[in-house]
Every structure is written in structure tokens, then in C-alpha cells.
Amino acid sequence: GLPRGVVKQSVRVGAQRGAGGVVRVAAIPGQDVVVLHIAGGPALTLHPETARDLMLAQQGMVKRSRGRGGEDDPSPNEVQVPAQLQWRGLEQAAATRGATRGFLGDVLLSAIEVITGVAKNPAANFIASKAVQHVDDQVVAGLYALAPETLPPLKGATPLARAPAAVDGGPLLVFVHGTFSTTSGSFAPLWSLHPQHVRTLFTKYAGRVYGLDHPTLGVSPISNALTLAQAMPDGARLHLVTHSRGGLVAEVLARVCANPQLSTDDLRFFKGDEYVEQRDALKALASVVRKRGIRVERIVRVACPARGTLLASKRLDAYLSVFKWTLELAGIPVAPVLVDFLGEVAQRRADPQLIPGLAAQIPDSPLVQWLHAVDEPIAGELRVVAGDIEGDSVTSWLKTLLADSFYWTDNDLVVQTRSMYGGAPRAAGASFMLDQGGKVSHFNYFSNERTAEAIINALTQAAPTGFRVIGPLSWSGESATGVRGRADNARGTDAPAVFVLPGILGSNLKIGGKRVWLGWRLINGLKRLDYVPGKADGVEPDGPVGSSYADIAEYLARTHEVIEFAFDWRKPIEEEARRLAVAVEAALDARTASGQP
């Protein structure tokens, strides 16, 4: 349903155009919300300025223009509403994000409504409106024992103070849900549609199967991880299956379990008064983990924004509208509190930075940065289930809406695909499976047979069927394919040689075979890159930075042997030029027989 309020105006766009004449629809920022009904798609509940900017984009106009004096001219207060929607200048970009048929102009706007009185307390600011609290009140935080027959809502049941220790010393399995959701809301389709898989899990884990119900907006994933750790028995061996933001909770716990001795480098990510709760929660979590000897041995992470989602966009209202629609597509009931929350966000154009649980998911947040600032791979196994929706014109239009707002890449309508592969590297390995197609969406992973089976395999098999090793460019958030690394260059001396020289800072550097620049050791390794002329420090070039030079190297490799000449950019350029001359001479000598340049 739509946010509760009074409908001020409602216009059926197609019918109005057939009748002729012009109808003006007025919406007042701060008082009203605009609802755009997409034929065959969602109802986008938007702040009036978001709706205006969206309509301008359909006409190829930018949000703001420059005046003659160089100052910003405000966006027009009146815009034309087209019946047919298309991203001017972005058609090709959108098509490459998954359109399989149809032109983006096939997307139709069927109706537009203006609703007023959505905010429950218009005089209050967003935090004081208690919209966040009402969403989080869906759960009573804690660990709950699950049953193999059904997975009903857990609110009203009694959470466990401590899970019982495994008599046989085996692992415990915990389900960790995502944003706006609950254990039942995220995972019930696995119980109802795939009961045989659930029985397999209960047999595998000897009935030790639990769910962590937790608030997702008012607190950070660190606090959620603390709640989980506090319910663990001494010496617990944990296997976790997570959905969406729940993966960040698991990553936090795995990171601390791997090294519960927090350093000043760890805590400096959370410096400042605004992060005091996260800092205190992290210290408390480390203390609990040390005392109880908790180990995270395996994580099956489904559609996790491991490298964050760009929710800092000013289109949070559009994002939430699509989020709500994906729930509806999956047949999952939409909680009234989520509808109310969407209305509050749309009327106030709320900033997600004000919401701790969402702010933690922004790519440059302290949490996301800290999760990737590790010197060495951490203990345990990571299995990633990723998805990219491919569909019709409406789907492609929505993916472009989200891409323009948040992602710049493939996505499942909620999380960008390339973000799903991140996290701390694992000593026992990290693998993935990627599902693509029209049935993929953020809330279908536990109902679709292919991904449901993959999740069970990932939990129960030592080498799960259908999983592949995560490639370095996908781990770093630069590729959505999962496997992408640098292509092998096997043309040899029968082809011309071409040298690719990176720009300044464009070469990776390693020390003792371990990459420091540009890799996960960067944060704590910069001091090791100090350059002292004449002193041997063990630093060596380690290839070009992949994200910058991969495409041109792959293109040139079609006709040439590509020799990627990384260099130590700390040293005097004359010194590295002499090393380049030696490499060029060697390449020419190798082509004496073939005569290639």
C-alpha cells in the first residue's frame, strides 16, 4: 500500500492525454509527497524535488544549470510530466546493465498522485519522529532457537540468554537477517518452499539452528554482532548464513574473532563523538570474544553490501520505493511500519547519514573501511551468493534509476553486485556463485531453487558444487562477474611486444611477496613504504593497479604480447628507466627469430 495520508490530486496520465488539455499538479516540499505509478512496476513515493529531478532527467535536462555569471540557476519549479519514460543519454548504459528486450521508452507512467499529511509529527525532525524506532520495534533483539517445521515471526517468543554448548563439539548455525526485516521475513521462504533443504540443515547441525532477530536502523552492525556474541556458549564454533545487511554483522564478528586484541589502528576508524557507540560496542565485542573463545568458521553470505551501498544519494526515497516493490514481487508481506517509514523519508527528504544502521552501509563509512583494513587473511571460510537481475524494459529503467542514484553497476534492485564479493580475505578461501536472470531479485534468493540449493551446498559441503574462487578485481569491488582477474597473456614472441607503463602511483608494490599497495594491507602498511635512498627495503613492483589498466591490457592482448612494466614509483625515475631499458632489450632479443617489433 501507499503511505497513509490525504490524496490532494490524482491524475491518470494516459487517460488525461487522450482527453486533451493541460492539468497542473502541485506539490509542496515538506508537506506533500508525489507518487509516480509505473505501469508494470513500482509506485515511487518521492519528495516533490526528487520527482521534479526525475522528470527533468527523462527530458535530458540536468538538475541545475549555470547562469551567465557562473552561479547556479535553480531547477525549474514547473516541469512537464511525460507518459513515456526514458533516460536521455543513458539508454546504452542501462541496456548493458541487463536489458534483454525492449527499448527503455516502453516504460509508461500510468498515474501521478499528490498525498499530504504523511508525516505523523510534521513539526519534529526525522529522528524525533520515531520512524526509525517503529521499524526496529518489529523485533525483540536476541538469539532464538528455530524449529524445522515452520519459521513464524519470533516476536513474542523468549530469546535465549545463552545457547547451550554442543555436546559433540559441533558447530552452531545462525541465520542473520537484513535491513527492515526479521528472521522470519528474510528466511521463511526456505522453510515453506524447500522443507527438504531445511531438514538437511537440522540433520547436519544436530538441531543447533538459531536465528538472530535484531534492529537494523537505530544501531550499527557492531551492536548486532555484540548481541550475537553475548548469546554464545564458551568455545562456540559458528557457521552463519546471512542476507543483505546481515552479512556485515557476520563480517564484524569474523573480524573480531580472528583477532580480538583491538589495536589503536582499529579504534581510530571510529574516532569522534558521533562514533562513540560503535567504538564502545567494538570494545565490548572484543572482550566477549576473548573471554568465550568464539570462532567463526564458515559464513554463507547472500547479497551482502560488503563494500557498502551508495545510500548517501539524495534519492533514498526512490531506493526505498524499489525496495518495497521487490518485497511485493517476492510475495513477502510489506510491514505497515516500512510503508510509514517510506512516507516519512519522502516527505522530509531524510538523510541516511542520520540513521546509524544505514550510514554504516555507505561505502566510505568507518565500518566498511575497517572491515577491509586487514594485514593478513582472517580465519574461516567465506561463500558468497551474488545476484544480478536481468529483465524487461521496466527492470532496465529501474536499474538505471538506481545506477544513476547509487550503484553505477549491475544489481539485484537493492545491492550492487560488485559490492557482494568484498570483506576481509579468508585464510581458508573465499568462493562464490552468481545467479543472473529475470527471476533474480534481492528477496528471491531463499525461494528460487537454484540459489536455495547453492546456499545449502555452501553450508554442508567442504567444496560446494557450483562455487568458484572470487577474483581479485571482484573482491576489490571493481567487477560484478566474481571471477575477474587479469587475463593470461599467452601470445608470446610471435606477436609484437607492447609495454604498458602505469602512471604515478599506478603500480602495485609488495614486500616479501605480500601486496601493500594497492591491497588490503594498505591501511597498516604505509609506514613500510617509506623510501630511503640507497637502502634495501625489500619493496618490489607487483603489476599495474588492475582497475585502471585491465581493459587496455586485455584489448592489446588480442594482437600483441602485453608486457606490463610496473615500477617502484618511490624511486628516482632515472633508476626505473634503466630497468625498463633492460626489459625492452630483452623483448627485442626474444624476437630475433620472428622479426616482430
GUVEX-670397 format. One record per residue (C-alpha): residue in one letter; x, y, z. Coordinates in steps of 0.2 Angstrom, whole numbers. Example, Ala and Ser with C-alpha at 12.3 -4.5 7.8 and 13.67 -1.06 7.14 Angstrom:
+-------+-------+-------+-------+
! lolum !  east ! north !    up !
+-------+-------+-------+-------+
!     a !    62 !   -22 !    39 !
!     s !    68 !    -5 !    36 !
+-------+-------+-------+-------+
***
This chain:
+-------+-------+-------+-------+
! lolum !  east ! north !    up !
+-------+-------+-------+-------+
!     g !     0 !     0 !     0 !
!     l !     4 !    18 !     0 !
!     p !     9 !    29 !    14 !
!     r !    -6 !    35 !    24 !
!     g !   -12 !    52 !    21 !
!     v !   -25 !    63 !    11 !
!     v !   -24 !    62 !    -8 !
!     k !   -24 !    80 !   -14 !
!     q !   -23 !    76 !   -33 !
!     s !   -24 !    60 !   -43 !
!     v !   -21 !    60 !   -62 !
!     r !   -21 !    45 !   -74 !
!     v !    -8 !    51 !   -86 !
!     g !   -13 !    41 !  -102 !
!     a !   -32 !    45 !  -100 !
!     q !   -28 !    63 !   -97 !
!     r !   -18 !    64 !  -113 !
!     g !   -32 !    56 !  -123 !
!     a !   -44 !    69 !  -116 !
!     g !   -33 !    84 !  -121 !
!     g !   -29 !    99 !  -111 !
!     v !   -16 !   103 !   -98 !
!     v !   -18 !    98 !   -80 !
!     r !    -6 !   106 !   -67 !
!     v !    -2 !    95 !   -52 !
!     a !     5 !   105 !   -37 !
!     a !    16 !    98 !   -23 !
!     i !    23 !   107 !    -8 !
!     p !    40 !   102 !    -2 !
!     g !    40 !    97 !    16 !
!     q !    21 !    95 !    16 !
!     d !    17 !    83 !     2 !
!     v !    24 !    68 !    -7 !
!     v !    22 !    63 !   -25 !
!     v !    18 !    45 !   -30 !
!     l !    23 !    40 !   -48 !
!     h !    14 !    24 !   -53 !
!     i !    25 !    15 !   -66 !
!     a !    15 !     3 !   -77 !
!     g !    20 !   -15 !   -73 !
!     g !    32 !    -8 !   -60 !
!     p !    33 !     0 !   -43 !
!     a !    24 !    16 !   -36 !
!     l !    38 !    28 !   -32 !
!     t !    34 !    38 !   -17 !
!     l !    45 !    53 !   -18 !
!     h !    49 !    70 !   -11 !
!     p !    42 !    83 !   -23 !
!     e !    60 !    89 !   -28 !
!     t !    65 !    71 !   -31 !
!     a !    50 !    69 !   -43 !
!     r !    55 !    85 !   -52 !
!     d !    73 !    80 !   -54 !
!     l !    67 !    63 !   -61 !
!     m !    56 !    71 !   -73 !
!     l !    69 !    83 !   -79 !
!     a !    81 !    68 !   -81 !
!     q !    68 !    60 !   -93 !
!     q !    69 !    75 !  -104 !
!     g !    88 !    75 !  -104 !
!     m !    90 !    90 !   -93 !
!     v !   102 !    91 !   -78 !
!     k !    96 !    96 !   -61 !
!     r !   105 !   113 !   -61 !
!     s !   112 !   124 !   -74 !
!     r !   124 !   138 !   -74 !
!     g !   119 !   156 !   -76 !
!     r !   128 !   169 !   -86 !
!     g !   138 !   174 !   -71 !
!     g !   143 !   157 !   -67 !
!     e !   131 !   155 !   -52 !
!     d !   119 !   140 !   -50 !
!     d !   102 !   143 !   -58 !
!     p !    89 !   134 !   -48 !
!     s !    79 !   120 !   -56 !
!     p !    63 !   125 !   -63 !
!     n !    48 !   124 !   -51 !
!     e !    37 !   118 !   -65 !
!     v !    41 !   103 !   -76 !
!     q !    32 !    93 !   -90 !
!     v !    27 !    75 !   -85 !
!     p !    29 !    63 !   -99 !
!     a !    18 !    47 !  -101 !
!     q !    33 !    38 !  -108 !
!     l !    49 !    37 !   -98 !
!     q !    67 !    35 !  -105 !
!     w !    84 !    40 !   -99 !
!     r !    90 !    53 !  -112 !
!     g !   108 !    49 !  -115 !
!     l !   108 !    34 !  -103 !
!     e !    99 !    21 !  -114 !
!     q !   115 !    12 !  -119 !
!     a !   122 !    12 !  -101 !
!     a !   106 !     5 !   -95 !
!     a !   105 !    -8 !  -108 !
!     t !   122 !   -15 !  -103 !
!     r !   116 !   -17 !   -85 !
!     g !   104 !   -31 !   -90 !
!     a !    90 !   -26 !  -103 !
!     t !    86 !   -42 !  -113 !
!     r !    72 !   -35 !  -124 !
!     g !    63 !   -19 !  -127 !
!     f !    68 !    -1 !  -128 !
!     l !    68 !     9 !  -112 !
!     g !    55 !    21 !  -119 !
!     d !    42 !     6 !  -117 !
!     v !    41 !    11 !   -99 !
!     l !    25 !    20 !   -96 !
!     l !    19 !    32 !   -82 !
!     s !     1 !    27 !   -78 !
!     a !    -3 !    39 !   -64 !
!     i !     3 !    53 !   -53 !
!     e !    -4 !    57 !   -36 !
!     v !     0 !    70 !   -23 !
!     i !    -3 !    65 !    -5 !
!     t !    -2 !    76 !    10 !
!     g !    -2 !    73 !    29 !
!     v !    10 !    58 !    28 !
!     a !    22 !    63 !    42 !
!     k !    15 !    58 !    59 !
!     n !    23 !    73 !    68 !
!     p !    27 !    86 !    54 !
!     a !    35 !    98 !    67 !
!     a !    48 !    85 !    73 !
!     n !    64 !    82 !    65 !
!     f !    67 !    65 !    57 !
!     i !    75 !    57 !    72 !
!     a !    62 !    64 !    84 !
!     s !    48 !    57 !    73 !
!     k !    52 !    40 !    79 !
!     a !    51 !    32 !    62 !
!     v !    67 !    23 !    65 !
!     q !    61 !    16 !    82 !
!     h !    44 !    10 !    75 !
!     v !    54 !    -1 !    62 !
!     d !    66 !    -8 !    74 !
!     d !    51 !   -12 !    86 !
!     q !    47 !   -26 !    74 !
!     v !    59 !   -37 !    84 !
!     v !    65 !   -41 !   102 !
!     a !    83 !   -42 !   100 !
!     g !    91 !   -59 !   104 !
!     l !    95 !   -76 !    99 !
!     y !    81 !   -88 !    96 !
!     a !    80 !  -107 !    94 !
!     l !    72 !  -112 !    77 !
!     a !    61 !  -127 !    73 !
!     p !    62 !  -137 !    57 !
!     e !    43 !  -137 !    53 !
!     t !    40 !  -119 !    51 !
!     l !    48 !  -102 !    54 !
!     p !    35 !   -90 !    61 !
!     p !    38 !   -72 !    67 !
!     l !    49 !   -73 !    83 !
!     k !    42 !   -58 !    92 !
!     g !    33 !   -65 !   107 !
!     a !    44 !   -80 !   109 !
!     t !    58 !   -80 !   123 !
!     p !    76 !   -76 !   117 !
!     l !    90 !   -87 !   124 !
!     a !   101 !   -79 !   137 !
!     r !   115 !   -92 !   131 !
!     a !   114 !  -105 !   118 !
!     p !   118 !  -122 !   125 !
!     a !   135 !  -129 !   122 !
!     a !   136 !  -143 !   108 !
!     v !   139 !  -159 !   117 !
!     d !   148 !  -166 !   102 !
!     g !   158 !  -151 !   100 !
!     g !   150 !  -147 !    83 !
!     p !   146 !  -130 !    76 !
!     l !   130 !  -120 !    78 !
!     l !   121 !  -112 !    63 !
!     v !   114 !   -95 !    65 !
!     f !   103 !   -86 !    52 !
!     v !   106 !   -67 !    52 !
!     h !    93 !   -56 !    43 !
!     g !    94 !   -40 !    33 !
!     t !    88 !   -21 !    34 !
!     f !    70 !   -18 !    38 !
!     s !    67 !   -37 !    41 !
!     t !    66 !   -51 !    53 !
!     t !    72 !   -69 !    54 !
!     s !    55 !   -74 !    48 !
!     g !    54 !   -61 !    35 !
!     s !    70 !   -65 !    27 !
!     f !    71 !   -84 !    28 !
!     a !    53 !   -91 !    30 !
!     p !    53 !   -95 !    11 !
!     l !    66 !  -108 !    13 !
!     w !    55 !  -116 !    26 !
!     s !    39 !  -115 !    16 !
!     l !    46 !  -119 !    -1 !
!     h !    61 !  -130 !     2 !
!     p !    57 !  -140 !    18 !
!     q !    69 !  -154 !    12 !
!     h !    83 !  -142 !    12 !
!     v !    79 !  -136 !    30 !
!     r !    78 !  -154 !    36 !
!     t !    96 !  -157 !    29 !
!     l !   102 !  -142 !    39 !
!     f !    94 !  -148 !    55 !
!     t !   102 !  -165 !    52 !
!     k !   119 !  -158 !    48 !
!     y !   119 !  -147 !    63 !
!     a !   111 !  -159 !    75 !
!     g !    96 !  -147 !    78 !
!     r !   108 !  -132 !    83 !
!     v !    99 !  -120 !    72 !
!     y !    96 !  -102 !    78 !
!     g !    90 !   -85 !    72 !
!     l !    96 !   -68 !    77 !
!     d !    82 !   -55 !    77 !
!     h !    90 !   -38 !    79 !
!     p !    86 !   -20 !    75 !
!     t !    94 !   -14 !    58 !
!     l !    91 !     5 !    58 !
!     g !    94 !    13 !    75 !
!     v !   111 !     4 !    79 !
!     s !   126 !    -2 !    69 !
!     p !   130 !   -20 !    64 !
!     i !   144 !   -19 !    78 !
!     s !   130 !   -19 !    91 !
!     n !   121 !   -33 !    82 !
!     a !   137 !   -43 !    82 !
!     l !   138 !   -40 !   101 !
!     t !   121 !   -46 !   104 !
!     l !   125 !   -62 !    95 !
!     a !   142 !   -65 !   104 !
!     q !   134 !   -62 !   121 !
!     a !   122 !   -77 !   117 !
!     m !   136 !   -89 !   113 !
!     p !   142 !  -103 !   124 !
!     d !   161 !  -104 !   128 !
!     g !   171 !  -111 !   114 !
!     a !   157 !  -109 !   101 !
!     r !   160 !  -114 !    83 !
!     l !   149 !  -103 !    72 !
!     h !   143 !  -106 !    55 !
!     l !   132 !   -91 !    49 !
!     v !   120 !   -89 !    34 !
!     t !   116 !   -71 !    31 !
!     h !   105 !   -60 !    20 !
!     s !   109 !   -42 !    14 !
!     r !   115 !   -31 !    29 !
!     g !   116 !   -47 !    40 !
!     g !   132 !   -51 !    31 !
!     l !   140 !   -35 !    38 !
!     v !   135 !   -42 !    56 !
!     a !   144 !   -58 !    51 !
!     e !   159 !   -49 !    44 !
!     v !   161 !   -39 !    60 !
!     l !   161 !   -54 !    71 !
!     a !   173 !   -64 !    60 !
!     r !   185 !   -49 !    60 !
!     v !   185 !   -48 !    79 !
!     c !   186 !   -67 !    82 !
!     a !   201 !   -68 !    70 !
!     n !   210 !   -55 !    81 !
!     p !   201 !   -50 !    97 !
!     q !   215 !   -39 !   103 !
!     l !   210 !   -22 !    96 !
!     s !   224 !   -10 !    91 !
!     t !   224 !     9 !    91 !
!     d !   223 !     7 !    72 !
!     d !   207 !    -2 !    74 !
!     l !   199 !    11 !    85 !
!     r !   205 !    26 !    75 !
!     f !   192 !    22 !    62 !
!     f !   178 !    26 !    75 !
!     k !   186 !    42 !    82 !
!     g !   174 !    56 !    86 !
!     d !   159 !    59 !    97 !
!     e !   147 !    53 !    83 !
!     y !   155 !    36 !    83 !
!     v !   156 !    33 !   102 !
!     e !   143 !    20 !   102 !
!     q !   151 !    10 !    89 !
!     r !   168 !    11 !    97 !
!     d !   161 !     6 !   114 !
!     a !   152 !    -9 !   106 !
!     l !   168 !   -14 !    97 !
!     k !   177 !   -15 !   113 !
!     a !   163 !   -24 !   122 !
!     l !   163 !   -37 !   107 !
!     a !   181 !   -40 !   108 !
!     s !   180 !   -43 !   127 !
!     v !   166 !   -56 !   125 !
!     v !   175 !   -65 !   111 !
!     r !   191 !   -66 !   121 !
!     k !   183 !   -72 !   136 !
!     r !   172 !   -85 !   127 !
!     g !   184 !   -91 !   114 !
!     i !   171 !   -89 !   100 !
!     r !   177 !   -95 !    82 !
!     v !   168 !   -90 !    66 !
!     e !   172 !  -105 !    54 !
!     r !   161 !  -103 !    39 !
!     i !   150 !   -89 !    33 !
!     v !   137 !   -91 !    18 !
!     r !   134 !   -73 !    14 !
!     v !   119 !   -69 !     2 !
!     a !   118 !   -52 !    -7 !
!     c !   128 !   -43 !     6 !
!     p !   133 !   -25 !     3 !
!     a !   151 !   -29 !     9 !
!     r !   158 !   -14 !     1 !
!     g !   143 !    -3 !     5 !
!     t !   129 !     4 !    -5 !
!     l !   128 !    22 !   -10 !
!     l !   114 !    26 !     1 !
!     a !   121 !    44 !     3 !
!     s !   112 !    48 !   -13 !
!     k !    98 !    61 !   -12 !
!     r !    86 !    48 !   -19 !
!     l !    84 !    37 !    -4 !
!     d !    65 !    39 !    -6 !
!     a !    67 !    31 !   -24 !
!     y !    78 !    17 !   -17 !
!     l !    65 !    13 !    -3 !
!     s !    51 !    13 !   -16 !
!     v !    60 !     0 !   -26 !
!     f !    65 !   -10 !   -10 !
!     k !    46 !   -11 !    -6 !
!     w !    42 !   -17 !   -23 !
!     t !    55 !   -31 !   -23 !
!     l !    46 !   -37 !    -7 !
!     e !    30 !   -37 !   -16 !
!     l !    37 !   -46 !   -31 !
!     a !    44 !   -60 !   -19 !
!     g !    27 !   -62 !   -11 !
!     i !    33 !   -56 !     5 !
!     p !    21 !   -45 !    15 !
!     v !    26 !   -27 !    17 !
!     a !    26 !   -22 !    35 !
!     p !    15 !    -6 !    38 !
!     v !    30 !     2 !    48 !
!     l !    40 !     1 !    32 !
!     v !    27 !    10 !    22 !
!     d !    26 !    23 !    35 !
!     f !    45 !    25 !    36 !
!     l !    45 !    27 !    17 !
!     g !    32 !    41 !    19 !
!     e !    42 !    50 !    32 !
!     v !    58 !    49 !    21 !
!     a !    49 !    55 !     6 !
!     q !    41 !    70 !    15 !
!     r !    56 !    75 !    24 !
!     r !    69 !    70 !    11 !
!     a !    78 !    62 !    25 !
!     d !    97 !    60 !    25 !
!     p !   103 !    42 !    28 !
!     q !   118 !    48 !    37 !
!     l !   106 !    52 !    52 !
!     i !   101 !    33 !    53 !
!     p !   115 !    23 !    60 !
!     g !   110 !     6 !    53 !
!     l !   110 !    14 !    35 !
!     a !   125 !    25 !    37 !
!     a !   136 !    10 !    41 !
!     q !   132 !     3 !    24 !
!     i !   139 !    19 !    15 !
!     p !   155 !    14 !     5 !
!     d !   166 !    26 !    14 !
!     s !   159 !    23 !    31 !
!     p !   171 !    19 !    46 !
!     l !   164 !     2 !    47 !
!     v !   166 !    -3 !    29 !
!     q !   184 !     4 !    29 !
!     w !   188 !    -5 !    45 !
!     l !   182 !   -22 !    38 !
!     h !   194 !   -21 !    24 !
!     a !   209 !   -14 !    33 !
!     v !   217 !   -31 !    37 !
!     d !   235 !   -35 !    37 !
!     e !   233 !   -54 !    34 !
!     p !   218 !   -65 !    28 !
!     i !   207 !   -70 !    43 !
!     a !   202 !   -87 !    49 !
!     g !   187 !   -96 !    42 !
!     e !   178 !   -99 !    25 !
!     l !   168 !   -87 !    15 !
!     r !   155 !   -92 !     2 !
!     v !   146 !   -78 !    -7 !
!     v !   129 !   -80 !   -16 !
!     a !   128 !   -65 !   -28 !
!     g !   114 !   -60 !   -40 !
!     d !   111 !   -48 !   -55 !
!     i !    93 !   -46 !   -61 !
!     e !    90 !   -46 !   -80 !
!     g !    73 !   -42 !   -87 !
!     d !    62 !   -31 !   -97 !
!     s !    61 !   -13 !  -100 !
!     v !    54 !    -8 !   -83 !
!     t !    68 !   -18 !   -75 !
!     s !    81 !    -9 !   -85 !
!     w !    73 !     8 !   -82 !
!     l !    73 !     4 !   -63 !
!     k !    91 !    -2 !   -64 !
!     t !    96 !    14 !   -72 !
!     l !    87 !    24 !   -59 !
!     l !    97 !    15 !   -45 !
!     a !   113 !    16 !   -55 !
!     d !   111 !    35 !   -58 !
!     s !   107 !    36 !   -39 !
!     f !   118 !    23 !   -31 !
!     y !   127 !    10 !   -40 !
!     w !   135 !    13 !   -57 !
!     t !   134 !    -6 !   -60 !
!     d !   124 !   -22 !   -60 !
!     n !   112 !   -25 !   -46 !
!     d !    98 !   -35 !   -39 !
!     l !    87 !   -19 !   -37 !
!     v !    94 !   -17 !   -19 !
!     v !   113 !   -21 !   -18 !
!     q !   125 !   -18 !   -32 !
!     t !   133 !   -35 !   -37 !
!     r !   151 !   -30 !   -37 !
!     s !   149 !   -25 !   -18 !
!     m !   144 !   -43 !   -14 !
!     y !   161 !   -50 !   -16 !
!     g !   171 !   -39 !    -3 !
!     g !   175 !   -42 !    15 !
!     a !   191 !   -47 !    24 !
!     p !   201 !   -61 !    13 !
!     r !   200 !   -78 !    21 !
!     a !   214 !   -90 !    25 !
!     a !   203 !  -105 !    21 !
!     g !   197 !   -97 !     4 !
!     a !   183 !   -87 !    -2 !
!     s !   172 !   -93 !   -16 !
!     f !   155 !   -88 !   -25 !
!     m !   141 !   -92 !   -36 !
!     l !   132 !   -79 !   -46 !
!     d !   114 !   -80 !   -52 !
!     q !   108 !   -70 !   -66 !
!     g !    91 !   -68 !   -75 !
!     g !    73 !   -62 !   -74 !
!     k !    69 !   -72 !   -58 !
!     v !    83 !   -64 !   -48 !
!     s !    79 !   -51 !   -35 !
!     h !    85 !   -46 !   -18 !
!     f !    72 !   -56 !    -9 !
!     n !    71 !   -71 !   -20 !
!     y !    87 !   -80 !   -15 !
!     f !    79 !   -91 !    -2 !
!     s !    64 !   -95 !   -13 !
!     n !    72 !   -98 !   -30 !
!     e !    78 !  -117 !   -32 !
!     r !    95 !  -113 !   -39 !
!     t !   101 !  -101 !   -26 !
!     a !    92 !  -110 !   -11 !
!     e !   101 !  -126 !   -16 !
!     a !   118 !  -116 !   -18 !
!     i !   115 !  -110 !     0 !
!     i !   113 !  -127 !     7 !
!     n !   128 !  -134 !    -3 !
!     a !   138 !  -120 !     4 !
!     l !   134 !  -124 !    22 !
!     t !   135 !  -143 !    21 !
!     q !   149 !  -147 !     8 !
!     a !   168 !  -145 !    10 !
!     a !   169 !  -139 !    -8 !
!     p !   152 !  -133 !   -13 !
!     t !   145 !  -138 !   -30 !
!     g !   144 !  -123 !   -42 !
!     f !   156 !  -111 !   -32 !
!     r !   171 !  -103 !   -40 !
!     v !   186 !   -93 !   -32 !
!     i !   182 !   -75 !   -31 !
!     g !   194 !   -65 !   -42 !
!     p !   204 !   -50 !   -36 !
!     l !   195 !   -37 !   -46 !
!     s !   178 !   -43 !   -40 !
!     w !   185 !   -44 !   -22 !
!     s !   190 !   -26 !   -23 !
!     g !   173 !   -20 !   -29 !
!     e !   179 !   -17 !   -47 !
!     s !   170 !   -31 !   -57 !
!     a !   152 !   -39 !   -55 !
!     t !   157 !   -55 !   -63 !
!     g !   165 !   -63 !   -47 !
!     v !   179 !   -71 !   -57 !
!     r !   188 !   -56 !   -64 !
!     g !   206 !   -55 !   -63 !
!     r !   220 !   -51 !   -75 !
!     a !   218 !   -62 !   -91 !
!     d !   233 !   -73 !   -95 !
!     n !   244 !   -66 !  -109 !
!     a !   250 !   -81 !  -120 !
!     r !   253 !   -74 !  -137 !
!     g !   272 !   -75 !  -135 !
!     t !   286 !   -69 !  -146 !
!     d !   277 !   -72 !  -162 !
!     a !   267 !   -57 !  -159 !
!     p !   274 !   -39 !  -157 !
!     a !   278 !   -33 !  -140 !
!     v !   269 !   -18 !  -132 !
!     f !   274 !   -11 !  -115 !
!     v !   261 !    -4 !  -103 !
!     l !   268 !     8 !   -91 !
!     p !   256 !    14 !   -77 !
!     g !   256 !    32 !   -71 !
!     i !   262 !    38 !   -55 !
!     l !   255 !    28 !   -40 !
!     g !   248 !    16 !   -54 !
!     s !   260 !     1 !   -50 !
!     n !   256 !   -11 !   -35 !
!     l !   270 !   -14 !   -23 !
!     k !   274 !   -29 !   -12 !
!     i !   285 !   -33 !     2 !
!     g !   291 !   -51 !     4 !
!     g !   278 !   -57 !    -8 !
!     k !   263 !   -48 !     1 !
!     r !   255 !   -34 !    -8 !
!     v !   255 !   -17 !     2 !
!     w !   250 !    -5 !   -12 !
!     l !   236 !    -6 !   -18 !
!     g !   229 !   -20 !    -7 !
!     w !   221 !   -25 !    10 !
!     r !   237 !   -21 !    19 !
!     l !   237 !    -3 !    14 !
!     i !   230 !     4 !    30 !
!     n !   243 !    -3 !    41 !
!     g !   257 !    -4 !    29 !
!     l !   260 !    13 !    23 !
!     k !   275 !    16 !    35 !
!     r !   283 !     1 !    27 !
!     l !   284 !    11 !    11 !
!     d !   295 !    24 !    17 !
!     y !   309 !    27 !     5 !
!     v !   327 !    30 !    10 !
!     p !   339 !    32 !    -5 !
!     g !   352 !    18 !    -6 !
!     k !   343 !     7 !     7 !
!     a !   337 !   -10 !     3 !
!     d !   319 !   -12 !     9 !
!     g !   313 !   -27 !     0 !
!     v !   299 !   -17 !    -9 !
!     e !   296 !   -23 !   -27 !
!     p !   284 !   -19 !   -41 !
!     d !   269 !   -31 !   -42 !
!     g !   260 !   -27 !   -58 !
!     p !   249 !   -12 !   -63 !
!     v !   233 !    -7 !   -52 !
!     g !   220 !   -19 !   -61 !
!     s !   205 !    -7 !   -61 !
!     s !   215 !     6 !   -71 !
!     y !   224 !    -4 !   -84 !
!     a !   215 !   -21 !   -86 !
!     d !   204 !   -15 !  -100 !
!     i !   218 !    -8 !  -111 !
!     a !   229 !   -23 !  -107 !
!     e !   215 !   -36 !  -112 !
!     y !   212 !   -26 !  -128 !
!     l !   230 !   -25 !  -133 !
!     a !   232 !   -44 !  -129 !
!     r !   222 !   -48 !  -145 !
!     t !   236 !   -43 !  -156 !
!     h !   252 !   -41 !  -145 !
!     e !   261 !   -49 !  -131 !
!     v !   257 !   -37 !  -117 !
!     i !   272 !   -33 !  -105 !
!     e !   265 !   -24 !   -90 !
!     f !   280 !   -15 !   -84 !
!     a !   276 !   -10 !   -66 !
!     f !   289 !     1 !   -57 !
!     d !   293 !     7 !   -40 !
!     w !   286 !    25 !   -40 !
!     r !   295 !    29 !   -24 !
!     k !   312 !    29 !   -33 !
!     p !   320 !    41 !   -44 !
!     i !   313 !    40 !   -62 !
!     e !   330 !    38 !   -70 !
!     e !   333 !    22 !   -59 !
!     e !   317 !    14 !   -65 !
!     a !   320 !    20 !   -83 !
!     r !   337 !    10 !   -83 !
!     r !   327 !    -6 !   -78 !
!     l !   314 !    -3 !   -92 !
!     a !   328 !    -2 !  -105 !
!     v !   335 !   -19 !  -100 !
!     a !   317 !   -26 !  -101 !
!     v !   315 !   -18 !  -119 !
!     e !   332 !   -25 !  -124 !
!     a !   326 !   -42 !  -118 !
!     a !   310 !   -41 !  -128 !
!     l !   319 !   -37 !  -144 !
!     d !   332 !   -51 !  -142 !
!     a !   317 !   -63 !  -140 !
!     r !   310 !   -58 !  -157 !
!     t !   326 !   -60 !  -167 !
!     a !   319 !   -76 !  -175 !
!     s !   301 !   -70 !  -178 !
!     g !   306 !   -52 !  -184 !
!     q !   292 !   -45 !  -174 !
!     p !   295 !   -27 !  -166 !
+-------+-------+-------+-------+
***
